Amino acid sequence: MTRREIEGRVLEITRGDITAQNDIDVVVNAANAQLLPGGGVAGAIHRAAGPDLERECRPLAPIRPGQAVITGAHNLPNDRVIHVLGPVYGRDKPEAELLASCYRNALLLADEEGLSSIATPAISTGAFGYPLEDAAQVALTMIINVMKDMSSLELVRFVLFSENDRETHERVLRKILS
Ligand code: AR6
């Protein structure tokens, strides 16, 4: 885990499971448009949260690429879940803008809700096929940009599923900050 102070806020990069962030107020779901369980992050989040999450999601669907909606977290160890729809790489364009919007909208929504910490996986880099290093560049640039506008949010944690993905994000962050 690495921890950096940026604009008086904390940015962490760590390897882990998005459903096991016990000390975090809100976790981000890499959702599908219908806000259904599916695979990857969405599958893991719905499994851990239980069927009431799907029930709460139903009237909020469908969502568009870049959009963020918030629900309760049910059996997850958090207060809330923010569901974002990342772009499908090669199909939803412009993909970098849409991916950046996911992070921007998720962070601003959490801030509006008065939450103090958020954890996010690497949106669009699994089933949606966004190349990891390009996605990391887009995500970290936008997160750093939004940090100066945050009022209640004090901690943003990027949770990567593999050591290789964590190292890539760490390297990209060093490059952005240098
Ligand atoms: N914790 C943290 N990261 C994870 C976890 C986890 N438990 N599981 C996977 N990852 P994906 P997408 C990583 O496919 O690309 C779903 O089926 C994974 O290694 O979950 O936005 C939905 O229903 C990858 O780096 O999200 C949608 O249809 C990243 O999280 C579609 O996939 C995102 O992988 C969304 O695709």
Residues whose N, C-alpha, C, O or C-beta is under 5 A from the ligand:
A	BS01	AR6	G16 D17 I18 T19 A30 A31 N32 L36 P37 G38 G39 G40 V41 A42 A44 G86 P121 A122 I123 S124 T125 G126 A127 F128 G129 V159 L160 F161
